[in-house]
Amino acid sequence: MRAYTGNVKRIPPVIYYTVLRLLTFAVPLAVLLLLGIEPWIATILAALIGLSVSYIFLQRPREAVSRDLYELRHGAKKPAEDENAEDTVSDAAASDTVTRSER
């Protein structure tokens, strides 16, 4: 049996960080609700816990997201080809709609 040698796409830092942030909120919220704490109090506590945990433990993913955003903003990194293809399709659809409305 051969090992896979093709390119494996890595998860974009934005997606990775977002999922981790959601988990740092959802897990404490679920635990607090299971303990029978009032929902509005549990939500506030879960938000505070999630904020604290993400600030302390998610420094690397946060910096990776920041770096990617900086590179996109300042032109050091080109947007993904998928985004360019989507823009082309949406522009074509918009111009087609304008053409039809002029008839």
Helices and strands as residue ranges (DSSP letters): H 13-34, H 39-57, H 59-73, H 81-102
